Amino acid sequence: MAGRTQDALYAEIDLELSWSEDELPQVERTKHVHSLHPYLGKFVPQLVEVFLNRYFTPGACIYDPFVGSGTTLVEANVFGADAIGCDISAFNSLLSRVKTARYSLGELELVLRGTLEEARRQVSSEPVRATPWLSRWYAPRALAELLAYRAAAEHLTPPYDDVAKVILSRAARSARLTTHFDLDFPRSPTTGPYYCMKHKRECRPVEEAWKFLVRYTADTVRRLREFAEIRRDRTVAVLHSDSRTVRLPARPTGVITSPPYPGLIDYHEQHRYAYELLGLIDRRDEEIGAASSGRSRSALKGYTDAMSAAFGGTVSQLSTDTWVLIVVNDSQNLYPAILDNAGLVMEERITRHVNRRTGRRAGEFFEDVLLCRTA
């Protein structure tokens, strides 16, 4: 992609993989469990659906070494394939497990409603003890409600405990002391009135979490029910591990993934509230391509080496002549070397235009779809 003008990019795009808002509205991109929790940087499920139908058959085993929010796993299951996902992020692994686990849905709904009721009884008007980060980012009432829900959910057993954690995390994201238009990466708490670019009027930061806990409990149950109607009886495994060194429980017959782009997003920091509230293991020092690393020459070399190791480790556990489909913004033109180092042969490189309707993001955005095979 490096060196090409915008006009040249438009001339090269694959229209079958580039959808406008009218062709692919947000409600379809965020259907059922795909929108169980906000996640910046995921690819649209329809892209995975196209790949599955073009290159694989039901009964395959699809691997995603950078599972993120679990898009590949969900779509592989609907397609009728087994799926394995790996991620260094404990939050990503949690979210992917919740999206793909099987539930007794009636029991799940009763358990979650009971958790809400128990939390309501536990909310205290007394000052609560919390980490400095939590005390800084939440109003006292909101923090008391979040901690009461956490305490109420501590006695839950798998898989219901994980569902409650995702609900708590989603509520915590919405209840922070920040502006309505900057929920992705707020730099500092907002404690007073501000002009809201989203609502075009003066707003105040929220001071409660309860309404979000109630709302997201209902929404989570609804989304899991919708997915249960179309999910297939296939195996899904989520591994909280490093894709450079992980040993897979089965041999995949294909790979579909969208790895982190160099110097763009800090995936651990994106969900800092979840790590603080849930006590998740923080492995940000092992994150590949984190924004905090920047895009210096040494950072790009580190990214190239790390991705070469990750894809090399993946290839070592695949059969020959296996499709490996990679969606990435390769503006630095790093992937020819990465693929060569990993033992992958690129059959085709497709450019797609990305619909960026949501979020305050200016400018056009393009992605590369790298169609590769193992040698």
C-alpha distance (Angstrom), angle and dihedral (degrees) to the residues before:
residue distance angle dihedral
M1 . . .
A2 3.79 . .
G3 3.80 114.6 .
R4 3.81 96.4 14.6
T5 3.80 119.0 123.5
Q6 3.80 122.0 -127.5
D7 3.82 90.3 -108.7
A8 3.80 89.8 53.1
L9 3.79 90.9 49.4
Y10 3.79 91.2 51.8
A11 3.81 89.6 50.7
E12 3.81 90.9 53.8
I13 3.80 102.1 43.8
D14 3.78 121.2 118.9
L15 3.79 104.0 -124.1
E16 3.80 91.5 -159.9
L17 3.82 88.6 63.3
S18 3.82 97.1 38.8
W19 3.77 115.3 76.4
S20 3.79 129.8 -175.1
E21 3.80 121.9 -140.6
D22 3.82 89.8 -100.4
E23 3.80 92.1 51.0
L24 3.79 94.6 44.3
P25 3.82 112.3 18.3
Q26 3.77 121.9 -162.7
V27 3.80 92.4 -106.6
E28 3.82 88.7 64.3
R29 3.81 94.7 44.3
T30 3.80 89.5 53.3
K31 3.81 99.9 39.5
H32 3.82 122.2 150.7
V33 3.83 113.5 -31.9
H34 3.79 94.7 -2.9
S35 3.80 87.3 85.7
L36 3.78 97.9 40.0
H37 3.80 89.3 120.0
P38 3.83 132.2 5.0
Y39 3.79 112.1 -97.7
L40 3.78 125.4 175.8
G41 3.80 116.0 -143.9
K42 3.82 103.7 26.6
F43 3.78 123.2 137.1
V44 3.79 122.6 -122.9
P45 3.82 116.9 -91.9
Q46 3.80 91.7 -130.9
L47 3.80 89.3 66.2
V48 3.81 91.1 56.5
E49 3.81 89.4 45.4
V50 3.82 91.0 55.8
F51 3.82 91.7 48.6
L52 3.79 92.7 49.6
N53 3.79 93.0 50.9
R54 3.81 94.3 44.3
Y55 3.78 101.2 44.9
F56 3.81 110.2 19.1
T57 3.78 143.2 46.8
P58 3.82 130.2 -139.5
G59 3.78 111.2 -83.5
A60 3.81 93.1 43.9
C61 3.80 122.4 129.3
I62 3.82 111.2 -127.1
Y63 3.79 122.0 -161.9
D64 3.80 127.9 -160.3
P65 3.83 112.7 -171.0
F66 3.83 90.8 -171.4
V67 3.78 99.9 40.9
G68 3.82 97.1 171.7
S69 3.78 109.0 168.8
G70 3.82 93.3 -5.0
T71 3.82 100.9 -103.9
T72 3.81 94.3 142.7
L73 3.81 92.7 47.7
V74 3.80 93.8 50.9
E75 3.79 94.9 47.2
A76 3.80 93.0 43.8
N77 3.80 89.4 54.8
V78 3.81 92.9 50.3
F79 3.81 88.4 48.4
G80 3.80 90.9 54.2
A81 3.79 100.6 -106.4
D82 3.78 132.7 125.2
A83 3.80 112.9 -114.6
I84 3.80 139.4 -155.7
G85 3.78 123.9 -169.7
C86 3.80 131.2 -173.9
D87 3.79 130.5 -170.2
I88 3.80 137.2 165.5
S89 3.81 89.7 -144.1
A90 3.80 116.0 89.9
F91 3.81 89.9 -155.6
N92 3.80 93.3 51.9
S93 3.79 89.8 49.7
L94 3.81 91.1 49.2
L95 3.80 93.5 49.6
S96 3.81 92.7 46.9
R97 3.82 91.1 50.0
V98 3.79 92.1 51.0
K99 3.80 92.8 49.2
T100 3.80 94.4 50.7
A101 3.82 105.0 33.2
R102 3.79 122.1 107.3
Y103 3.81 118.4 -116.8
S104 3.76 141.6 -174.0
L105 3.79 88.9 -123.6
G106 3.78 97.2 -160.8
E107 3.77 90.9 51.9
L108 3.80 91.3 44.2
E109 3.79 91.9 55.4
L110 3.81 92.1 48.9
V111 3.81 91.5 48.0
L112 3.81 93.1 50.0
R113 3.79 93.2 47.1
G114 3.77 89.3 49.3
T115 3.80 89.6 51.0
L116 3.80 90.3 53.6
E117 3.79 91.7 50.4
E118 3.80 92.6 47.8
A119 3.81 90.1 48.6
R120 3.80 91.3 50.1
R121 3.80 89.7 55.7
Q122 3.80 92.2 47.8
V123 3.81 98.9 51.2
S124 3.77 107.4 117.7
S125 3.78 129.2 -154.2
E126 3.80 88.9 -151.7
P127 3.84 120.3 95.4
V128 3.79 110.3 -84.8
R129 3.78 127.3 -138.0
A130 3.78 113.7 -122.9
T131 3.79 141.3 147.0
P132 3.81 116.3 -73.4
W133 3.81 90.1 -110.8
L134 3.80 93.3 55.3
S135 3.81 92.5 44.9
R136 3.80 89.8 52.3
W137 3.81 97.3 48.3
Y138 3.82 101.8 42.1
A139 3.77 135.7 58.6
P140 3.84 111.8 -119.9
R141 3.80 94.1 -106.9
A142 3.81 93.9 48.0
L143 3.79 91.9 48.0
A144 3.80 92.5 49.0
E145 3.81 90.5 52.3
L146 3.81 93.7 47.7
L147 3.79 92.6 48.9
A148 3.81 91.8 46.7
Y149 3.81 89.7 53.9
R150 3.79 90.6 47.7
A151 3.80 90.6 52.2
A152 3.81 92.0 47.6
A153 3.81 91.5 50.9
E154 3.79 95.7 49.3
H155 3.81 93.4 87.5
L156 3.83 94.2 53.0
T157 3.80 118.9 113.9
P158 3.82 127.9 -138.3
P159 2.94 131.6 -42.8
Y160 3.83 93.7 13.5
D161 3.81 93.5 56.4
D162 3.80 91.1 62.0
V163 3.81 91.8 50.8
A164 3.79 90.5 52.7
K165 3.81 89.8 50.2
V166 3.80 91.4 55.1
I167 3.81 91.2 48.6
L168 3.80 90.0 49.5
S169 3.80 91.5 48.6
R170 3.79 93.3 49.0
A171 3.81 91.3 49.4
A172 3.80 90.5 47.4
R173 3.80 90.8 54.1
S174 3.80 91.4 54.1
A175 3.80 95.8 42.1
R176 3.81 98.3 56.3
L177 3.77 121.0 118.7
T178 3.78 94.7 -103.1
T179 3.77 140.9 110.0
H180 3.80 120.4 -80.2
F181 3.80 91.0 -119.6
D182 3.80 98.9 50.7
L183 3.79 108.7 55.0
D184 3.81 96.9 131.5
F185 3.81 102.6 66.6
P186 3.81 112.7 -6.7
R187 3.79 109.7 -176.2
S188 3.78 99.1 -152.6
P189 3.82 138.1 1.8
T190 3.81 119.0 -84.9
T191 3.78 110.7 -141.9
G192 3.80 104.1 169.9
P193 3.82 141.7 42.0
Y194 3.82 117.2 -57.4
Y195 3.79 138.6 175.3
C196 3.80 105.3 -96.8
M197 3.80 115.0 -139.5
K198 3.80 89.2 -164.5
H199 3.81 98.9 52.5
K200 3.83 97.2 25.8
R201 3.78 93.2 -130.4
E202 3.77 141.4 76.9
C203 3.80 112.8 -67.0
R204 3.77 137.9 174.4
P205 3.81 128.2 -138.2
V206 3.79 114.7 -100.8
E207 3.79 118.2 -96.8
E208 3.81 100.0 -169.3
A209 3.79 136.9 59.4
W210 3.80 101.6 -171.8
K211 3.81 97.0 88.9
F212 3.80 89.2 53.7
L213 3.80 93.6 49.0
V214 3.82 90.3 52.5
R215 3.81 94.2 43.4
Y216 3.80 95.9 46.7
T217 3.79 93.3 45.5
A218 3.80 89.8 59.6
D219 3.81 92.8 42.0
T220 3.81 92.9 49.2
V221 3.79 93.0 52.1
R222 3.81 90.4 47.4
R223 3.79 93.7 50.7
L224 3.80 94.0 46.3
R225 3.82 89.2 50.7
E226 3.80 90.8 51.3
F227 3.78 91.9 51.0
A228 3.81 92.0 45.6
E229 3.81 88.6 61.7
I230 3.81 93.0 61.2
R231 3.80 105.1 26.1
R232 3.78 119.6 112.9
D233 3.78 132.9 -135.8
R234 3.78 94.9 -101.4
T235 3.80 133.2 128.6
V236 3.81 119.6 -99.2
A237 3.82 122.1 -173.0
V238 3.81 123.9 -174.6
L239 3.81 116.8 -165.9
H240 3.80 122.4 -164.5
S241 3.75 94.6 -151.1
D242 3.80 146.3 106.6
S243 3.80 112.1 -82.1
R244 3.81 89.1 -145.2
T245 3.79 92.6 65.9
V246 3.82 107.8 15.9
R247 3.80 120.4 125.7
L248 3.78 111.0 -144.6
P249 3.82 122.5 -132.9
A250 3.81 91.8 -135.3
R251 3.80 138.1 16.5
P252 3.82 109.7 -97.3
T253 3.79 120.4 -137.8
G254 3.80 93.3 -154.9
V255 3.79 144.8 7.9
I256 3.81 129.2 -137.4
T257 3.77 116.0 175.4
S258 3.78 146.7 147.4
P259 3.81 107.2 -152.6
P260 3.81 122.9 -158.5
Y261 3.78 114.2 -82.5
P262 3.83 116.3 -122.7
G263 3.80 115.0 -91.6
L264 3.80 96.3 -8.7
I265 3.84 113.3 102.4
D266 3.80 135.2 17.2
Y267 3.80 98.5 -143.6
H268 3.79 96.2 -170.3
E269 3.80 93.0 47.2
Q270 3.82 90.6 47.8
H271 3.82 87.9 68.7
R272 3.81 98.8 31.3
Y273 3.81 90.8 135.2
A274 3.82 90.0 60.1
Y275 3.80 93.0 50.3
E276 3.81 90.7 49.2
L277 3.81 96.0 46.6
L278 3.79 99.6 37.6
G279 3.79 99.9 36.8
L280 3.80 91.9 -125.9
I281 3.80 120.6 178.1
D282 3.81 107.3 -96.4
R283 3.81 112.7 -144.0
R284 3.80 98.4 164.9
D285 3.79 90.8 133.5
E286 3.81 87.5 67.2
E287 3.80 95.1 46.8
I288 3.83 113.2 122.8
G289 3.79 117.3 -132.2
A290 3.80 97.4 1.4
A291 3.80 115.9 178.2
S292 3.80 89.2 -123.9
S293 3.81 88.6 64.8
G294 3.79 91.3 60.5
R295 3.81 126.4 -157.7
S296 3.76 102.5 -77.9
R297 3.79 118.9 140.8
S298 3.79 90.9 -99.9
A299 3.82 91.8 47.3
L300 3.80 91.7 52.1
K301 3.80 90.5 48.2
G302 3.81 89.3 50.9
Y303 3.80 89.6 49.9
T304 3.81 91.6 49.2
D305 3.80 92.2 49.5
A306 3.81 93.2 46.6
M307 3.80 94.4 47.2
S308 3.80 90.7 45.9
A309 3.81 88.5 55.0
A310 3.82 92.9 46.1
F311 3.79 95.3 49.7
G312 3.79 91.3 38.5
G313 3.80 89.7 55.4
T314 3.79 89.2 47.9
V315 3.80 94.0 49.7
S316 3.81 91.4 50.3
Q317 3.82 88.1 63.5
L318 3.82 96.7 46.6
S319 3.76 131.9 83.6
T320 3.79 120.1 -113.9
D321 3.80 118.4 -86.3
T322 3.83 93.2 27.3
W323 3.80 121.6 150.6
V324 3.80 115.4 -115.3
L325 3.82 110.9 -174.3
I326 3.80 116.7 -167.4
V327 3.82 126.6 -173.4
V328 3.80 111.5 -162.5
N329 3.79 142.7 140.7
D330 3.80 97.9 -119.5
S331 3.81 97.5 -177.9
Q332 3.82 89.2 143.9
N333 3.82 91.7 53.3
L334 3.80 91.8 -128.3
Y335 3.78 99.4 138.5
P336 3.83 100.9 76.7
A337 3.81 87.3 64.8
I338 3.82 93.4 40.0
L339 3.80 92.3 52.2
D340 3.79 92.7 45.6
N341 3.82 91.2 49.8
A342 3.80 90.6 49.6
G343 3.79 96.0 48.7
L344 3.79 96.4 -110.0
V345 3.79 125.8 139.6
M346 3.81 116.0 -147.0
E347 3.80 109.7 -136.9
E348 3.79 96.2 -179.6
R349 3.81 140.8 -5.2
I350 3.82 115.4 -147.2
T351 3.80 126.4 -171.7
R352 3.80 119.6 -145.6
H353 3.78 130.6 -173.4
V354 3.80 113.9 -126.6
N355 3.78 120.5 -138.5
R356 3.82 104.7 -134.8
R357 3.79 100.6 -175.8
T358 3.80 95.5 139.8
G359 3.78 126.7 66.9
R360 3.79 131.7 21.6
R361 3.79 96.1 -72.2
A362 3.75 120.9 141.7
G363 3.79 129.5 -154.4
E364 3.77 136.3 24.7
F365 3.79 121.1 -56.8
F366 3.78 130.2 -158.0
E367 3.79 133.7 -174.6
D368 3.77 133.8 -159.1
V369 3.78 120.8 -131.2
L370 3.78 107.9 -154.7
L371 3.80 112.7 -158.9
C372 3.79 105.9 -160.2
R373 3.78 139.6 168.9
T374 3.76 132.7 -157.5
A375 3.79 113.0 -109.8
